[in-house]
Amino acid sequence: MSRHAKRPALLPMSLACFLTGIAATAGAQTIADYSRAQRALLENTMTQAAARLAGFGASAPAAMASTAAPAVAPPAPVMRLPLLPPAPAVQVSGVFVSSAGVVAEVVVNATTYLLGAGQGVPGTGWHVEALSIDRVVLSRRVNDGDGGDAQGARKVFALPALR
C-alpha cells in the first residue's frame, strides 16, 4: 500500500471527531443563555416583590424599614494585651540554725536557695525580712499606682515548732 492510500482513512475519522464535538456542544448552555435565565429570574422576583408592596399600600415603606435587616457595623478589633508571665511560686521549706547563723531554705519554681536575713529571693521582688526557728517573713515593696509612696507586702511562712 502506498502512503496516499492511508490518508483517506484518517480523514473520515477526523471528520467524525469534529462532528461529535459539535453535537456535544449543541446542548450545552452558553454564558449568554445563563445570563438570560438569571435575568428572567431576577425580573420575576422583582415583579413579585412589587406586587406584594402594592398589596401593603401606603404603609409599605414603613413595613420595609421595620423588616429590613439592621445595618450592623463590624465588631471593633479587640485590643489584646500581652499576657504577663505568671508570678514565680515561692515557698519556704525550713530553716537551718548553725553557729554561723540562721538561713532559710526558699524554693522558687522548684529551685532551692539558702538565704539569710536581708538577702533577695532570686527571680522575684521578695527579700528575706526576718528569720526565726518557727517563722520566715518575706517582704517586698508594692507601688499603689497613683505615684504615692510604695507600700510593703509580706508573706509569713509559719514552720512547725521543734519539740
Secondary structure, DSSP 8 states (H G I E B T S, - for coil): --HHHHHHHHHHHHHHHHHHHHHHHHTS--HHHHHHHHHHHHHHHHHHHHHHHHHHGGGHHHHHHHHS---------------------EEEEEEEEETTEEEEEEEETTEEEEE-TT-B-TTSS-EEEEEETTEEEEEEEE--SSSS--EEEEEEEE-----
